[in-house]
Amino acid sequence: RGAGGSAMALSEKALPPPEEALPPVVPSGPLPGPTCHVAVPERPGSCCGMAMAGFRTSKYQLPEWHRRNAHVSTRAYTTGEESERDRAEAKHLSRHAAGCAQRAQQHSRSTLGQRLQDIHFWRVELQKEVMELDAETNLLAAQKLRLQRALDATEVPYGVVTDNLQCRERRQPPDLVIDEVERQLLKEAELIRNIRDLLKRTIIQATNQICSNRIQKECCELDWSDKVETYHIDDKCVGYNNDSTDIQAHPSAVKFEENASTPKTWAQFSHDNIHNAEQEKLASVQLRSLINTIIHDASEDLRMQRAASNEAFDNHCRQLDDAKLLLEQHLEKILKDIGEQEANIVALKQAIRDKETHLKVAQTRLYDRSFRPNIELCKDEPQFRLVSEVEELTVLLEALKRKLMESEQCLKKLEETRMMLEKEIAVKANSIFIDREKCMTFRIRYPMDLEVASYK
């Protein structure tokens, strides 16, 4: 008993209590098989039962162990079959997807190629229209220049006729008669006015047509430019393949834009541009032909009337010394007014600069006072005074600027009056020369052939 008691004591010292001898719980999934919970029997009085108590807890039975092994084997076999079937389906799907993707890519490339042909066709047509319309616009611009030169060429004969009529109005009462010369001069003046009005209207019409040509050319150029850019884009897209280095994923690109056109509207747009270009080109050609006819007919009519006036013209114009002297006096006064007005404008500008300096001072004070800290940012009397000063200076500046504008406008009118007076003085001086040197001598310089003058 002593030996047994010592052995038992050693066993109790060596073994931990039953609850401490259990293995730690690992945080993993539960075992597929049922866990056999063996009830721990009461500790018997024997020392051997006490020593083995910790090894008989939470153990599987032998049948359960066999069943678990069978279950694991069955599950492994089933998983292997599923994996093999899945691999077969994946290979089949991969081959099918590869074929479909290849066919889709080839079809897309073919569609893009056809689209490139369509774009190239319209691009060539638009480029042709742009070049033809540009050439036609240049021809019409040359015709417009002819009109302008012909219009400029009518200024001299109209001035001569007007000067002759003015001179004849200042004849002495005995000679102030309505004779054949005056009737021919009036007829000549009316003819020149009608020709000038016709030329001006034709110039406006040519200007509008040139503008229309250029607008339509710009429309065609924009369409052509868009197609060139689109051609480069689609040509680049045709060159893409699976080995391209600059391809990447764009999931958001798989959509249709709301403002996208249809193939029908796309083709109709270019067709309309070409049709409109053809219409403008046809109108330009017709207008050029009309300009040629107008210049030729006006030149012939003016030449015949000049011959009639020269045949009937046998009198002289009276001297216009009084009118010339009066105009020179007006010009002298206008020149004096121009000098005074320029000095007035300089003074106004200096006054504006002075008031702007005052305004800057007041605004700077307001700006600096806006940085007063905390409660010091007060709407005090200086603040109201400065605000009032800024408003007063602003009103004064506006008034000065308005007066400056009025003064500059007045100076402009004075300059216009000065140029008008100088022109009238030149006309009167020319009229005096005509009166002294005989009008017919001066009328030899009469530029009559407008058709020739339009090319100079």
QUIDA-V348967 format. One line per field, one symbol per residue. psi: psi as a letter, one per 20 degrees, with the letter a starting at -180 (. if undefined). A space follows every 10 residues. Layout:
# QUIDA-V348967
psi->???
This chain:
# QUIDA-V348967
psi->hggghhghgh ghhhqrqghh iqqqppmaqq qhqqpooppo qqoriqhghh hjhiijqlqq rghhgggggg gggggggghg ggggghhghg gghggghggg gggggggggg ghghhhgggg ghgggghghg gghgghhggh hhhhhggghh ghhigghhhg ggggggghhj qqhhinqnah ghghgghggh gggggggggg hhggghghhg ggghghghgh hgggghhggh ghghhghhiq aijqikqrpm hiimrpqhjq rrhghghhgh ggggghgggh gghgghhghh ggggggghgg ghghhggghh hiojrqqrqk hghggghhgg gghggghggh hghggggghh hghghhgghh gghgggghii jpqciimqma ghghggghgg gghggggggg hghgggghgg hghggggghg ghghhgghhh hggghhjphh hhihjoohnh hghii.
